[in-house]
């Protein structure tokens, strides 16, 4: 089975954000949600809208330049 960077999604209170994505990115998010659901034993695919925040969070946490700059500005 595939090893994905995202694990189980936290059930957190969201802030609303409207974003337009290219169709290919949306299709990839749909495929990722289906694969993530299969690896976690869920029967229904995870909606792309639930994937965006954890993916962005993980991306920013792994960006050393951002982390360093953020610590320096606080």
Secondary structure, DSSP 8 states (H G I E B T S, - for coil): ----S--S--------------HHHHHHHHHHHHHHHHHHT-SS---HHHHHHHHHHHHHHH-HHHHHHHHHH-
